């Protein structure tokens, strides 16, 4: 992925996620803030019953939980055909390559929305 995880990629990912009907359905009872750390690059999204907000500065946002991994792990997870266990958030988390911290109960309760987020991120055109 040539532009991952640039600001442009994050903006494209947020736009795609906000427009995704499956994400909207999966997150309709989900209200939280999620931080993603793609190695040295971070972003934060607010989810409020299917509506998405992108925060300008993730360092200034309180988040309920964060998904953190080195950029190389995210590249595997977001590849067109991710290798096992990187095809699934839980697989990468259980392997120890992805850190899920914060309110784990909320994260697990809304795992379908998080999995859909990963699927949408994979579809982002990075050219």
Buried (B, 14 or more C-beta within 10 A) or exposed (E): BEBBBBEEBBEBBBBBBBEBEEBBEBBEEBBBBBBBBBBEBBBBBBBEEBEBEBBEEBEEBEBBBBBBBBBEBBBBBBEEEBEEBBBBBBBBBEEEBBBBEBBEEBBEEBEBBBBBBBBBBBEBEBE
